[in-house]
Amino acid sequence: GGTVIGSARCQDFRTREGRLKAARNLVKRGITNLCVIGGDGSLTGADTFRAEWSSLLAELVKVGGITAEEAKKSSHLNIVGMVGSIDNDFCGTDMTIGTDSALHRIMEIVDAIATTAQSHQRTFVLEVMGRHCGYLALITALACGADWVFIPESPPEDDWEDHLCRRLTE
């Protein structure tokens, strides 16, 4: 499971020099439309790129990276952003791209672990993805009938360990 595209946040793009290189590559290839699918980092980067676009072109013309004619042809950059995150923590969306497939994979694992836990009369603790958002943990707990769930939005009380141990021995 997990990402297979290997598109972790590009460190170069966090710098103006990296964005200049990206802008030059787009202009040289005649690309004026981007669809950015990602999480907070990708969409923040796309917004920064959009805000800087005119100044990036001006700087590239000034240093000879592109011609004035190329800058004119690429004067407007259209960007569409789509939330591609398993966290499901983007305001205004019912479900972000990746959430459903992540939940599906989690439930497959829970099904496999539950069989082993029942046959050995053991308790298992499962940590799921979601960074600072408890959506996947909460929905997984509901779907599989978990006895306990921890989510960032509702931290456990101080004596949670004692309560959990009492619950397991009942």
Buried (B, 14 or more C-beta within 10 A) or exposed (E): EEEEEEEEBEEEBBEEEBBBBBBBEBBEEEEBEBEBBBBBBBBBBBEBBBEBBEEBBEBBBEEEBBEEEBBEEBEEBEBEBBBBBBBBBBEEEEEBBBBEEBBEBBBEEBEEBBEEBEEEEEEEEBEBBBEEBBBBBBBBBEEBEBEEBBBEEEEEEEEEEEEBEEEEEE
